[in-house]
Amino acid sequence: MSFSLISGFSRRTISFVSLILILLPAVAQTRITSPYSRFGVGELLYNQNFRNLGMGGLGIGYRSNLSVNDVNPASYTAIDSTSFVFEATAFSHFYHQTTRTEEQIGNYTSLANLSFSFPVTRWWGVGIGLKPFSAVGYKVISSSVDEEVGTVNYLYEGSGGINQVFIGNSFNVYKGLSLGMNASYLFGSMERHTTVNSDSAGFFQTNHNRANQVNDLYLGFGAQYFHKFSDSRNLTLGVIFGPGTDISTREMETVQRLLPGFTTYDTISHYEGVKGSLYLPSYWGAGFFARLNNQWAGGMDFKWQNWEKFELYETQQNLNNTYQIGLGVQHNPNVQTYSNFFSRLEYRAGLRYGQTYLNLNEQAINEFGISFGVSMPVRRTLNGLNVSFELGQRGSTDNNLIKENLYRINIGVNIQERWFVRRRFY
């Protein structure tokens, strides 16, 4: 007898994966609407995996043979030695933004991540994927009064973001100890536009357009220690670390003004292709995930990042260091029972709380979320449809700021196929 590679996955699996690959460009076009994405590199979109999102964002200590957990690259060795796991997640984000005098509601939908993982050997696992790193999307209107020209109106608009393609490797280096590394290629463009005008005679309307293109490598490291107490009880401890990195950028900037009585713009300055860098600060995190029995499991994560050191073209911005705490639980009534559909559902719930890197009007912007999730198996397979919900809040209306109530729905699919089979020869 011998091992040989299966000549092909099931036709349905191949068709589905092909469809997802066609939709790859949609991941690189994540659109959001948040005035807070005006600062830094936009709104950070660290973790887009449906399992983690349903448990308060847990991932540092999470380890599963059914899921691609790129939060900690050391987890890739958990994939069964004969399996191939593919995942895709999409989200729909509803928001309610309020100030003391105004409110706005809306929504946007996008693909969140595409990833797959497979074993190379029993001690070497690989993860590959594409997901957004950050997103920019806002339209803010404000005004001020000048003693000489009267009311001056400002329009701030932004779009774009940063995406990442990653390839990760994980190795079992000792009993229960795995080490891993994700090598990501960051790419994308952040575009910001400012328009200044006034009804005052003789005032020149000014347009300021700036775009920063990002293209560079970014590394992240992780470790997990897995200890099995019995067939149904185990504990995983995890840590992650990312060094501070200068990311190569190119900047384009144009400043124009519209003279009174004219319909065309006069270009004051224009340049493009100016090389520079964007400094992404170091981060670290730690977490654990404990399986208490065949039905219950839970864990906790903590992550911190030194955003006070963030720089764009060697210019520091007034950003705060960030932290996030996540708590989550998972419940499997009886995953081995095929006769009862509901007993095979996997339920999740979680909480998260953290400080963003925003510091506006001398006030830190915090956010929290409550999440719920469920995985539904497809027939008598390990493939599944996954849904998670999160209710969250960011900021407040104090000090003329904006409070965002967030409602997020995530839908994901995961496919697990046998990659190697044992064939018998007679």
C-alpha positions in Angstrom: 0.0 0.0 0.0 1.1 3.6 -0.5 0.1 7.2 -0.1 -0.9 9.2 -3.1 -2.4 12.6 -3.8 -6.1 12.5 -4.6 -6.5 13.4 -8.3 -9.2 16.0 -7.5 -11.5 17.3 -4.9 -15.2 16.9 -5.2 -16.7 18.7 -8.1 -18.8 20.9 -5.9 -15.7 22.0 -3.9 -13.7 22.8 -7.0 -16.6 24.8 -8.4 -17.1 26.7 -5.2 -13.4 27.5 -4.7 -13.2 28.6 -8.4 -16.0 31.0 -7.8 -14.4 32.5 -4.8 -11.1 32.9 -6.6 -12.9 34.9 -9.3 -14.2 37.2 -6.6 -10.7 37.8 -5.2 -10.6 41.4 -6.4 -13.6 42.2 -4.1 -11.4 41.5 -1.0 -9.0 44.2 -2.2 -11.9 46.7 -2.5 -13.2 46.7 1.1 -15.3 49.8 1.6 -16.3 51.3 4.9 -18.0 54.5 6.1 -16.6 55.9 9.3 -15.3 59.4 10.1 -12.8 57.8 12.4 -11.1 56.2 9.4 -9.7 59.6 8.5 -6.7 59.2 10.8 -3.6 56.9 10.8 -4.0 54.1 8.3 -7.8 54.1 8.6 -9.9 51.6 10.4 -7.9 48.5 11.4 -9.3 45.2 10.3 -7.1 42.7 12.1 -9.2 39.6 12.4 -11.8 38.6 9.8 -12.2 34.9 10.6 -15.8 33.9 11.3 -14.9 31.6 14.2 -12.8 34.2 16.0 -15.3 37.0 15.3 -18.0 35.0 17.1 -15.8 34.7 20.2 -14.8 38.3 20.9 -11.9 38.1 18.4 -10.1 35.3 20.1 -7.2 33.9 18.1 -3.9 34.0 19.9 -4.5 30.8 21.9 -7.1 29.3 19.5 -6.2 26.1 17.8 -8.4 24.0 15.5 -8.1 21.3 12.8 -11.2 22.8 11.1 -10.2 26.4 10.8 -7.5 28.7 9.4 -6.4 30.9 12.3 -4.0 33.5 10.8 -4.0 35.5 14.1 -1.3 33.1 15.4 0.6 31.4 12.6 1.8 28.7 15.0 -1.8 27.2 14.8 -1.3 25.9 11.2 0.2 22.7 12.5 -3.3 21.8 14.0 -4.6 20.9 10.5 -4.9 17.1 10.1 -2.0 15.6 8.2 -4.4 14.3 5.4 -6.7 17.4 5.1 -7.0 20.6 3.2 -9.1 23.5 4.8 -10.5 26.4 2.8 -12.4 29.3 4.2 -14.2 32.4 2.9 -15.9 35.1 5.0 -18.1 38.1 3.9 -19.6 40.7 6.2 -22.4 43.3 6.1 -21.9 46.2 8.4 -24.7 48.5 9.6 -24.0 51.6 11.5 -25.8 54.4 13.3 -23.6 57.5 13.8 -24.7 60.3 16.1 -23.5 63.7 17.4 -25.3 65.9 19.8 -27.3 67.5 16.9 -27.2 65.0 13.9 -27.4 61.4 13.1 -26.7 59.1 10.1 -27.4 55.5 9.3 -26.1 53.2 6.5 -24.5 50.0 5.6 -21.8 48.4 3.4 -21.0 44.8 2.5 -17.7 43.2 1.4 -15.7 40.0 1.3 -13.6 39.8 4.4 -11.1 37.1 3.8 -10.1 34.1 1.7 -7.7 31.6 3.2 -6.6 28.0 3.1 -4.3 25.7 5.1 -2.7 22.4 4.5 0.0 20.1 6.0 3.3 19.6 4.3 4.4 16.9 6.8 3.1 15.8 10.2 5.2 18.6 11.8 4.9 21.4 9.1 1.8 23.3 8.3 1.1 26.1 5.8 -1.5 28.9 5.7 -2.1 31.2 2.7 -4.7 34.0 2.4 -5.9 37.4 1.4 -7.6 39.9 3.7 -7.9 43.6 4.3 -5.4 45.2 6.8 -7.2 48.6 7.1 -9.8 50.6 5.3 -10.5 54.3 4.7 -13.9 55.7 4.0 -15.4 59.0 5.2 -17.1 62.2 4.3 -16.9 65.0 6.9 -18.3 68.5 6.6 -17.3 71.3 9.0 -17.1 75.1 9.1 -15.4 77.9 11.0 -15.7 81.7 11.2 -12.9 83.9 10.1 -12.9 87.6 11.0 -11.8 88.7 7.5 -13.7 86.3 5.1 -16.6 85.1 7.3 -17.7 81.5 7.2 -15.2 79.0 5.8 -16.5 75.6 4.8 -14.4 72.4 4.8 -15.2 69.1 3.1 -13.0 66.1 4.0 -13.3 62.9 2.0 -11.3 59.7 2.0 -11.3 56.2 0.4 -9.1 53.1 -0.2 -7.1 51.1 2.3 -4.3 48.6 2.8 -4.7 44.9 1.9 -2.4 41.9 2.7 -1.6 38.6 1.0 0.1 36.3 3.5 2.0 33.0 3.4 2.6 31.4 6.8 4.6 28.4 8.0 4.3 26.6 11.3 6.5 23.9 12.7 6.1 21.5 15.6 9.6 21.9 17.2 9.0 20.0 20.4 6.3 18.0 22.2 3.2 20.3 22.0 5.3 23.4 21.0 4.7 25.0 17.6 6.4 28.1 16.2 5.1 30.0 13.2 5.6 33.1 11.0 3.4 35.0 8.6 5.1 36.8 5.8 2.6 39.4 4.4 2.8 41.6 1.4 1.0 44.8 2.1 -0.5 46.8 -0.9 -3.1 49.4 -1.5 -3.7 53.1 -1.7 -5.1 55.6 0.8 -6.7 58.6 -0.9 -7.6 61.8 1.0 -9.3 64.9 -0.4 -9.9 68.3 1.2 -12.0 71.1 -0.3 -12.1 74.6 1.3 -14.5 77.3 0.1 -16.5 80.3 1.2 -19.3 82.5 -0.1 -17.1 85.6 0.6 -16.1 87.6 -2.5 -12.5 87.1 -3.5 -12.1 83.8 -1.7 -10.3 81.1 -3.7 -11.8 77.6 -3.4 -8.9 75.2 -2.7 -8.7 71.5 -3.4 -6.0 69.4 -1.8 -5.7 65.8 -3.0 -3.2 63.3 -1.6 -2.7 59.6 -2.2 -0.3 57.2 -0.5 0.5 53.9 -2.2 1.8 51.1 0.0 3.9 48.1 -1.2 6.1 46.1 1.1 6.7 43.1 3.2 5.4 42.8 6.8 6.3 39.9 9.2 4.5 38.5 12.2 5.5 35.7 14.6 3.7 33.3 16.9 4.1 30.4 19.3 1.6 28.0 20.8 2.0 25.3 23.4 -0.6 22.6 23.4 -1.1 20.2 26.4 -3.5 17.4 26.3 -4.9 16.3 29.7 -7.2 13.7 28.3 -9.1 12.9 25.1 -11.6 15.6 25.9 -9.6 18.1 28.0 -6.7 20.3 26.7 -5.1 23.7 27.0 -3.4 25.9 24.5 -1.2 28.9 25.4 -0.2 31.3 22.7 1.9 34.4 22.1 2.3 36.7 19.1 4.8 39.4 18.2 5.4 41.7 15.3 8.5 44.0 15.0 8.2 47.7 14.1 8.5 47.9 10.3 9.2 50.7 7.8 6.8 50.1 4.9 7.7 51.6 1.5 5.2 54.1 0.1 4.9 56.5 -2.8 3.0 59.8 -2.4 1.1 61.8 -5.0 -0.2 65.3 -4.0 -2.0 68.0 -5.9 -3.1 71.4 -4.7 -5.4 73.5 -6.9 -7.5 76.7 -6.5 -10.5 78.0 -8.4 -10.3 81.7 -9.0 -13.5 83.8 -8.7 -15.3 84.0 -12.0 -13.4 81.1 -13.5 -14.6 77.5 -14.1 -11.2 75.8 -14.3 -8.6 75.2 -11.6 -5.2 76.7 -11.3 -2.7 74.1 -10.1 -0.5 75.5 -7.3 1.6 72.4 -6.8 1.8 68.9 -8.1 4.1 66.0 -7.5 3.9 62.2 -7.8 6.0 59.1 -7.1 7.8 60.6 -4.1 9.3 57.7 -2.2 8.9 57.6 1.5 7.9 55.2 4.3 5.1 54.4 6.7 6.2 53.1 10.1 4.0 50.3 11.5 4.8 50.0 15.2 5.6 46.8 17.0 2.9 44.7 18.7 2.6 41.7 21.1 -0.2 39.6 22.5 -0.9 36.6 24.7 -3.8 34.3 25.1 -5.1 30.9 26.1 -7.9 28.5 25.0 -9.0 25.6 27.2 -11.2 22.7 26.2 -13.0 21.6 29.3 -14.8 18.6 27.8 -16.3 17.5 24.5 -19.0 20.2 24.8 -17.4 23.3 26.4 -14.4 25.4 25.6 -13.3 29.0 26.2 -10.4 31.4 26.3 -9.0 35.0 26.6 -6.7 37.2 24.5 -4.8 40.4 25.2 -3.1 42.5 22.5 -1.1 45.7 22.7 0.4 47.9 19.9 2.7 50.9 20.1 0.9 53.3 17.8 2.5 56.3 19.5 5.5 55.5 17.3 3.5 55.6 14.1 5.0 57.8 11.4 4.0 58.7 7.8 6.9 60.3 5.8 8.9 60.7 9.1 6.0 62.8 10.6 4.5 61.5 13.8 0.8 61.7 14.4 -1.0 62.2 17.7 -2.1 58.5 18.1 -2.6 56.5 21.2 -1.2 53.0 21.9 -3.9 50.4 21.4 -5.0 47.4 23.4 -7.8 44.9 23.2 -9.1 42.3 25.6 -11.3 39.5 24.3 -13.2 36.8 26.1 -15.0 33.9 24.3 -16.7 30.6 24.8 -17.7 27.7 22.5 -20.3 25.0 22.9 -20.8 21.8 21.0 -23.9 19.8 22.2 -22.9 16.6 20.4 -20.8 17.0 17.3 -20.6 13.2 16.7 -24.4 12.7 16.4 -25.6 12.7 12.8 -29.3 12.0 13.5 -30.0 15.3 15.1 -29.1 18.5 13.2 -29.3 20.9 16.2 -27.1 18.7 18.3 -24.3 19.2 15.8 -24.5 23.0 15.8 -21.5 24.8 17.3 -22.4 27.9 19.3 -20.1 30.8 20.2 -20.3 34.0 22.2 -17.8 36.6 23.2 -16.9 40.1 24.5 -14.2 42.5 23.5 -13.1 45.9 24.8 -10.2 48.0 23.7 -8.7 51.4 23.1 -8.3 52.5 19.5 -5.3 54.6 18.4 -7.5 57.7 18.1 -7.0 60.7 20.4 -9.4 63.4 19.4 -10.1 66.6 21.3 -7.9 65.2 24.1 -10.1 62.2 24.5 -9.3 58.6 23.8 -11.7 56.7 21.6 -12.6 53.3 23.0 -14.8 50.5 21.6 -16.5 47.4 22.8 -18.5 44.6 21.2 -20.7 41.6 22.1 -20.7 38.8 19.6 -22.6 35.5 18.9 -22.0 32.9 16.3 -23.1 29.5 15.1 -21.6 26.9 12.7 -24.0 24.6 10.8 -22.7 21.4 9.3 -23.5 20.5 5.7 -24.9 17.0 5.7 -22.6 14.3 7.2 -19.4 16.2 6.5 -17.0 18.6 8.3 -17.9 21.3 5.8 -20.1 24.1 7.2 -21.9 27.4 6.9 -21.0 29.9 9.7 -22.8 33.0 10.9 -21.8 35.5 13.5 -23.3 38.7 14.8 -21.6 41.6 16.7 -23.2 44.5 18.4 -20.6 47.2 19.2 -20.0 50.9 20.0 -17.2 53.2 19.3 -16.6 56.7 20.7 -19.1 59.1 22.4 -20.8 62.4 21.8 -18.7 64.2 24.5 -16.4 67.0 23.4 -18.2 67.3 20.0 -17.3 63.8 18.9 -19.2 61.1 17.2 -20.7 57.9 18.7 -21.0 54.9 16.4 -23.3 52.1 17.1 -22.2 49.1 15.0 -24.1 46.0 13.9 -22.1 43.5 12.0 -23.2 40.2 10.3 -20.5 37.8 9.1 -21.2 34.8 6.9 -18.5 32.3 6.2 -18.1 28.9 4.7 -15.4 26.3 5.4 -14.5 23.3 3.4 -12.4 20.4 4.6 -11.3 17.8 2.1 -9.1 14.8 2.3 -5.9 15.6 0.5 -4.1 12.4 0.9 -5.6 8.9 0.9 -4.1 5.5 1.5 -4.6 3.3 -1.5 -4.3 -0.4 -1.4 -2.6 -2.4 -4.1 -3.3 -6.2 -4.4 
